[in-house]
């Protein structure tokens, strides 16, 4: 560390230097921002220290706030700090510190204060379910002492600035519970799929739909499905094109009490504007030229079941008004009709656009938005679900192998590297299309070439580390450009959004030859 004489090197100074260099190396390798790395190290270390404290003082179960304060004060003081409990109220603990365990050298590396925050916050979250830690004063920033506030009540801490910590999920039990939930949803979807396709002779060659949820984000979607499905609540599913919004809607229907009734899916954006009203609500004979008989619309056909309205943002204001009435009153009239019909239809809608913006611009009714958005489920794009991709590839290849009679059931490591590196703007639908092309030209038993754009030079001539470095570099540069544009060239704001120091952001900008001044004004 700069400013430290070799003869003055201490164990604490060595540890400080080691941690700082580890942070710099990880940042250069694109592994994690410095403060996030510190946070992860501190949380793990905090768990170890807590277990040691429990063993020595025979503490079992969730700690009381008094014991928690004793633990964190004792922990810091044993490694060279001078902490004391200043005050403790219901849901709030305030500590002060006169000497930093890292010494005066901490002023060169104020990021290290995140260790205190994460140790305190991680231990509190495990015992109380929630914590928000505020570093009100810091020796590292030139203050005379450190003052740390630990808030344990999420409601009381709403307006307080600080870093939030939530209780981590249990690993083993949660994994088993998630596997069981996945199995229940798959079983219900499979049963309904078999009923709907009982008339198909070739049913055996077509595999039923399933939701791949190995990533934490998609496991959250599964949990939302289980929670909302048994209720009558309307659901708004948001996600980019091709993420599988209809599949999630079908899963909600399959897990609901309406599962024995119809599931009707309609793409509102694909219906010609002149017949939307007739398609959705039906029409009477003679209602218009060509209406030679009574037509039952989608709402009637879905009576007792579920109606899935994809691209609901495409509906015109007039149709939005009629839709609002059906949702609120459960009644409607066919086009050209004078008789009010009662319908019991659950509405699940979906969109890939910003409905809040559409409401603000007057393109979508605010009252309808509130009716549709009782429960909102956001499906993450495929680029944010790397854990799911290998499983999706295996599932899709299994279907394609059966469809084309080719035993192509895997991809080479090089191809998997390219699949993981690609950003998938078309999400799962694009992945299916890409793999289908590859299967057609592949020689069994695996795919060795994949038609993907913008990934030159060829992966086969690169090591995995080099490919990963280049891919992360492209993504990082793209993110920096967008962040600078949004922040109008304010590097401090960009650093805050990336959880980095301004110095680290300036280094990255220098690496990519980017001038923040070009984004100002």
N, C-alpha and C positions, 0 to 999 in steps of 0.2 A: 504494500500500500504506500502511495506517495506520502512523504512527510514523516515516515517512520524510520528511525535508525535501527540498523541490524542489532546493535547492542541492547536496544530497548524492547526487542521483540518479546512478547509474552504469550502464554497460551491463548488468552482472549484475543490478542492482536492477530495471532496465527489463524484462529477460527474466523475472525472477521474477514481477513484477507481471502481465506479459502472460500467462504460463502460468496463474497463479491465476485471473485474470479469465476466461480461456478455459474453465477447469474450471467456474467458477460458471455461465457462460452455458450450457454443455453440460448441466449438471445441471438448470437451470431448464427447458431445452427437452426434457428427458427423453432426451437422446441417449446418455449413458453416465455411470455413477458416476465421481467424480473420479479415484480411484486407478486405475480401469480405463483411463481416458483417458490418464493419465500413463504407465501401463504400455505402452499401444499406441504412444505417441509415443516413449518411451524405447527400445523394441525396434527401431523403424524407424531411429531415430537411431543406435543401437548398431550396426546393420548397416552404415550409412554409414561410421561411424568405423572399423569393422573393415576394410572394403574399402580405406579410405585408408591404414590401417596396413600392410595386406598389400602394397599397391602401393609404398609408400615403402621397405619393408624386404624386398621380394621374397619374401614368405611364400606358399607354395602348399600346398594340401591342408589337412587338419585340423591345427590348432596343437597343439604340445606344451604341457603345463601351464606350463612356464617362460615360453614365449612369451606365453601367455594372461595370466599375471600381469604381465608386462612391459607388455602392451597396456593393461590396465585401470588399472594404477598410472600409467602415462604419460598416459593420457587424462584422468584426474581432475586430475592435477597441472598439466597444460597449461591447464586452465580455472580455476585458482586454488585447488586443494586442496593438501593436504600429506599425501598417502598414502604408505605404505611397506609392504613385504611383511614381516609379522611371523613367519610360519612357513608351510612348505609340506610336506605329507606326501602319501602316496598317497591320491588321491581327496579331498583337503581342502586348502583355501587360506585363510589368515587374514591380513587386512589391517587396519591401523590408520590413522587420519586425525586430524591435529591441527587442521586448519582446513577449514571447509566452503566450497566454491566459492560458495555463496549468501550467505556471511557470517552475522552474528548474526541477520539477518532471517529465517533459516530456522526460528527458534523460533516465529515466528508462523504458519508453514505446514509442520508436520512431514510432511504428505502428500508433500512434494517428495522425501523420502528414498526414495520408491518409484522415483524415476528412477535412483538408484544401483543399487538392487536389480535393476531390469529391464534396465538396460544390462549389468551384470555377468552376470545370469542368462541373458539372451538370447544373448549372445556365447558363453557356456560351453555352452549347450544346442546351438547350431549346430555346435560343434566336438567336443563330447564326448557328445552325445545326451541329456544330462540335467544338471540343476543344481538345487540348492536353496540359496537365499540367506537367511541369517539376519543381521539387523541387531542385533547383541548390545548395542552401546552407540550412542547417537546424540546428537550435539551439539544437534540440534533438540529433544530432550526434556530438555536441561539437563545431560547428561553432559559430562565434561571432554574426551572425544574420541569419535570414531566407531570402532567395531570391527565389521568385516564378515567373516562366515564364508561361504565358498563350498564347498558339498559337491558332489562330482562322482560319487559312488557311490550309486545309489538304495537299495541294500540297507543300507549303513552309515548312510544319512540317514533311515531309516524312522522312528526315534523322535525325530528332531530337528525342532523347530518352525522354520518358515520358509516362504518362497514357492517353489513348484516351477516349473521351466521345462523344457519338452520340446522336442526338435528339431522345427522346423516342417516340414510336408510340402512337397516341391517342387511348384510350381504346374503348370507346363506338362506335365511327364511324368506326374504323378499324374492330371491331368485326362484325358489320353489313355488311361492305364491304366484309369481308372474307366469311361470310355466303352466301352472294349473289354470290360470285365467286364460292364457292363450289356447289351451286345450278345450276349455268350455266354449269359447267363441268359435273356434274351428269346428267343433262338433255341431253346434247349432247351425252354422252357415252350411256345413256339409249336408245336414239333414234337409234343410230347406232347398238347397240346390238339387238334391236327389228328387225331391217332390216336384220341383219345377221342370226337371229334365227327364221325368219318368218315361215320356213318350219317345225319347231319342234312342234309336237303336245303337248308335255309336257312342253312347254315354261313357262306356268304359275307357275309351281312348282320350276322353276329355277330363282333365283334373279340375276339381272344385276350387273355388277361390279361397285364398288364405291371406292373412295379414302378417307380413314379416315384421317382427318387433324385437330385434336384438339390441337396438340402440335405446338409451334411456329416454330419448324424446318420443319414440314410438311406443315405448312401454307406458309412458304417460297417456298416450292416446288410447291404449287398451283400457287403462284404468278409468278414463273418462267415459268410454263406451259402457263399461260395466255399471258405472254410477248413474248415467243418464238414461240408459235403455229402458229400465222398468218404469220410468216416469212418463207422464204425457207431455213433457216439456218440448217446445219447438227447439230445434238445434240448427245453428249456423256453422257450417264447416268451411274453414278458410285454408287455402293452400294454392300453390302455383299449379299451372296446367300439368297434368300427368302424374300427380303425386298419389292418386288413388282415393279421391273424395267420395266417389260412388261406392267403393268397396267399404269404406268406413260407415257410410249410410246404411248399406246392406247389413253390416254387422250390428248396428244399433237396432234395426228392425228384427234381426234374427234373435237378439237377446231380449226382446220386448214381449209383452203379453199379446201383441198383435201378430206374432210370427206365423200364425196359421192363416192369416189373411193376406191380401195382395200387397206386393211392393211394386209401385209404379215409378219408374225413373223417366224424367223428361228433361231434355236440354232446352231451356227457354231461349237460348241464343240461336238455336237451329230452326225454330218455328217461324215461317214467314209472318211478317207483322200483321197482315190482313186477316189471318185466321187464328191468331193466338187465343182470342177470347173463346172461339168455338172449340178449339182443341182442349183448353183447360176446363171450361164450364159446360160444354156441349151446346147443342142447338135443337130447336123444335122444327118439325116438318114445315117447310114454307117460310122459314125465317129469312131466307135470302135465296137468290137464284142458285139453283143446284142443290138446295136442301130438300131432297126428296123423301127423307125419312128422319126420324128422331135419332139424334146422335148423343150418346153418353160420353161426357168429357172425362178427363183424367181424374177430376175430383170424385165423380160418381164411381168410377171404376176402382178407386182406391178407398172407397167407403169402408170403414172398419179396419183399414190397414194403414200403410205409410205411403206418402207421396214425396218423392225426392225431386226438388226443383234445382237443377244445376244451372249455373250462370244466371241466378235470379236477378242480378243487376241489369240484365238485358230487357226486363219487363218495362213496358211503357207506363206513364203515370196513370192512365185509365185502368190498366190491368192491375197495377199496384193497389188502387182503391178497392177493386173487387176482391182481390186477394186478402186485403186487410179485413174486409167484412166476413169472409169465410172463416178466417182465423179467430176473429173476435166473437162472432155470433154462431158459427157452425151452420150457416145457411147460405144458399145461393139460388140463382135462377139461370136456366139455360138461355142462350141467345134466342130472342123471339118468343120467350115463354113468359107466362104471367103467374106461374105457380112457384111458390117458395119451396125449395127442397132442403131437407136437413141432411147434413153429411158429418160423419165422425171420422175425420182424416187427420192423421198426424203429419205435420209438415217438417221435413228436413230440407234445408236449403244449402246451397254451396255457391261460393264465388272465389275468383282469383284476383279480384280487384279490391281496392280500398273503399269499402262501403261508407265508412265515416266521412271520407272526402266527398263521395257522391252525395251524401246527405247535406254536407256543408255547401256544396255547389248547387243544391236544389234539384238534383237528378234522381234522387231516391227519397221517398217519403220517410220522414223521421219516425213517425208513429209506427209504420210498418217495420222499419229497422229494429225498433225496440221489441216488437212482437216476434220477429224472426230470431233475434239475438238473445233469447232467454238463456241459452247455453251455447257457448262458442268453443269449438274444437279446432285448434290450429294444427295442420299437418306439416311437418318440416320438409323442406326440399331434400332431394336425395343427396346433394353435396354436403348436407349437415348430418347425414346418417351413414357414415362410413362402415359402422359395425353391421349395418343391414345389407350392404351391397353384396358380399360373397354369398349370403344366404338367398338373396333375390336371384343372383346369377344361377345358383343351383336349381332353384324352383322353376325359373323360366326355361332353362335348358331341358329340364325334365319334361315339360309340356311340349317344347319344340321337337324334342327327340321322338315323342310319341306321334306328333302330328306329321312329321316328315319321314318317319321310319328310319331315322339315322341314330346310331348309338353314340351321339356326341353329348357327353354328360359333364364335361369339365373344360376349363380353360388353362392355358399354360401360365406359369408364374409371371412371365413377361406381359401377357395379355391382362392378367389380373392387376398388375402394376399400372397399366394404362387405364383400366377401368376405374381404379381408385383415384388416379390423378386427374381424371376428366371431371368437369364441373356439372355436367348433365343439366343443361337448361330446360330440356324436355322431360326431366325426371324419369320415373319408372317407365312411362310410355316410350320415351326415347331409348331407354335401356332395352326394352323388349324388341323394338324395331331394329336396333343395332345388332343384338344377338341373333335375331332371325336371319338377317343378311349373312352373318358370319357362319351360322349353322349350314346354310344352303351350300356354301363353298368350302366348308371344312372337311378334312379327312379324319374319320374317327381314329382315336377316341376323344380327342380334345381340340379345342380351337387354338390355333397358334398365331392367327392374324385377325385383327379387328379393325373395321373401317371407322376410325375416329379422326376428326379434324384437329388442327392446331396442336399437335403433339410431336412435332419434329424437333430434333432428329429422332430417328427410330429408337424405340426403347431397347431393342435387342443389343444395341451397341453401347448401352449405358448401364452403369451399376445402379442398384436400387437407391443408394445414398445420393448419387448424382441426380437421378430423376426426382427424388423427393426434394432436394435442394432447389432445383430449377422450378418445380411446380409450386413450392411454397413461396419462392421468390416472385413468381408471376402473380400469385394471389395477394401477396403482401403489397406489391407495387400497385396493383389495381385498387386494393383497399385504401392505401395512402392517398391515391388520386381522388377517390370519392370522398374520403374524410376531409382532405384539404379543401375540396370544392364546397362541401357543406359548411365547413368552419371558416370559409373565405380566407384561407391561408394562415389561420391562427394555430401555430404549432402547439401552444400550450393546451388548447382545446382538444386537438388531435391526440396529444399525449394522454390527456385525461380519459378520452374515450377508449384508448388502447391499453390503459392501465400501465403506461410506461412513463419514464421521466422525459422531459423535453430534450435532454441531452441524447437519450437513446433514439428518439424520433429524428433528431437532426442527423445522427450518424446514419440512420437508414435512408434518409433523403439524400445524403451525400453519396451513399452506395449506389443509388439508382439515378443519380444526376438530376434530382428534382429540386426545383426552386420554389419555395412556398410563396415568394413574392408574386409569381405568375397567377396565383389563385386569389389574390387580394383585389378588392374593387369589383 
